[in-house]
Amino acid sequence: MSTTLAAVLLAFGGVVAVLVVAYAFYRVGRAEDRDRAAAEAARRENDPHRPRSPGLARERSRPRPPRRPG
């Protein structure tokens, strides 16, 4: 085996190894994002201080003055 061929194979193997590790980190990160999103959704569902009617505060507030023209 020539030195050039050995260098090319070693470089190719190194690039493949880096890509495999990067892909593994990517997959782990995506799984953590899904877990965080599910936990946040569950936390929002069980929040006792969650507003029951989102438009209620705006309906109860005092009337706003008319907007200025222009």
C-alpha positions in Angstrom: 0.0 0.0 0.0 1.4 3.4 -1.0 1.8 6.2 1.5 -0.6 8.3 -0.5 -3.3 5.7 -0.4 -2.8 5.2 3.4 -3.1 9.0 3.9 -6.3 9.2 1.9 -7.9 6.3 3.7 -6.9 7.7 7.1 -8.3 11.1 6.2 -11.5 9.6 4.9 -11.8 7.5 8.1 -11.3 10.6 10.2 -13.9 12.6 8.3 -16.4 9.7 8.6 -15.7 9.4 12.4 -16.2 13.2 12.9 -19.5 13.0 11.0 -20.7 10.0 13.0 -20.0 11.8 16.3 -21.6 15.0 15.1 -24.7 13.1 14.0 -24.9 11.3 17.4 -24.8 14.7 19.1 -27.5 16.0 16.8 -29.8 13.1 17.5 -29.3 13.5 21.3 -30.0 17.2 21.1 -33.2 16.7 19.1 -34.3 14.1 21.7 -33.6 16.6 24.5 -35.6 19.3 22.7 -38.6 16.9 22.3 -38.4 16.1 26.0 -38.2 19.7 27.0 -41.2 20.6 24.8 -43.2 17.8 26.3 -42.3 18.8 29.8 -43.2 22.4 29.1 -46.6 21.4 27.6 -47.3 19.2 30.6 -46.3 22.1 33.0 -48.6 24.5 31.1 -51.5 22.1 31.4 -51.1 21.6 35.1 -50.4 25.3 36.0 -52.9 26.4 38.6 -52.3 30.1 37.8 -53.0 29.7 34.1 -55.5 32.2 32.9 -58.8 30.5 32.1 -60.0 33.1 29.6 -57.2 34.9 27.7 -59.4 37.8 26.6 -60.9 38.5 30.0 -58.4 41.2 31.2 -58.8 43.2 28.0 -62.6 43.1 28.3 -62.5 44.3 32.0 -60.0 47.1 31.4 -61.1 50.8 31.2 -61.9 52.2 27.8 -58.9 53.6 25.9 -58.9 57.2 24.7 -59.4 57.6 20.9 -56.3 57.5 18.8 -54.8 60.7 17.4 -55.1 61.2 13.7 -52.0 61.1 11.6 
